[in-house]
Amino acid sequence: MDTELLKTFLEVTKTRHFGRAADNLFLTQSAVSFRIRQLESQLGNPLFSRQRGNVHLTAAGERLQPYAEAILQTWGRAKQDVALSETLNTQIAIGASALFWEFDGISDWINRIYGSIPGLALRLESVPRQSMSKRLLDKTIDVAITSEAPRIENLQVTKVRDYQLQLVVHKPNCTMENVRDIPLVYLDWGTRFSVEHSRIHELQRTPILHTHSSRMALDYILGSGGVGYLPSPVVAQSVDDGLLHVVKGAPVMEQSLYLISREDNEKSEMIEAMLAVPFNNVIESV
């Protein structure tokens, strides 16, 4: 199957508009329509319903979407693996949600890996939290960075650091009582965080901002004011500079960061060498 057809299908899926998809792909709208018709002909089913400019996926299109994404991810990785040279002879794919790529210290750790392991090429991918275990098991990523270690056999789990989620606010000297009327910023940090957050009565209201990006949450509170739980590695500098303040008496949520890999990965020696590179000077297998 022509991967360009799948790219076009996913772009139309994302934009819900043939014209915008054409602009993003630097194609004419007729070329996009032709590619979609080709794909529909190959699969024997319509993929989009087109009614008065309202473009949306059919049931067949919804079923195709995860396969199209997986095929393109695998194809992209295959092209890079095949192109490896004598100087870059092994590629490791690391997956993490966007939250963790924003952590202070991640870039430094990646740079230390490059400095310690010759011949390594890294592929860094943003992976939704709910897809992480599947991507590890089907080997489309080699290592996952996560705060919720999956309880699955044959996975190696290495704790690399502890950190906290702290309730921070733009005003100094705030208590839990003071924050009841301050706009709430909700950073979606997973199931365990959601449960703990729901138990804090002072924060039970509709958030003015609900986001999966710690940087977006931080920038909003700094720019517009607000209160919300953010990870300590993200807010530390702003707290030190007096731009943010930890709410007095607020519960602190203890968290850990883990690196997860398959024990039977054929690149296990290179992965072990990578995991041995210090991450914030804390390495602990669990």
Buried (B, 14 or more C-beta within 10 A) or exposed (E): EEEEBBBBBBBBBEBBBBEBBBBBBEBEBEEBBBBBEBBBEEBEBBBBEEEEEEBEBBEBBEEBBEEBBBBBBEBBBEEBEEEEEEEBEBBBBBBBBBBBBBBBBBEEBBEBBEEEBEEBBBBBBEBEBEBBBEBBBEBBBBBBBBBBBBEEEEBBBBBBBEBBBBBBBBBEEBEBEBBBEBBBBBBBBBEEBEEBBEEBEBBEEEBBBEBBBBBBBBEBBBEEBBBBBBBBBBBBEBBEEEBBBBBBEBBEBEBBBBBBBBEEBEBBEBBEBBBEBEBBEEBEEE
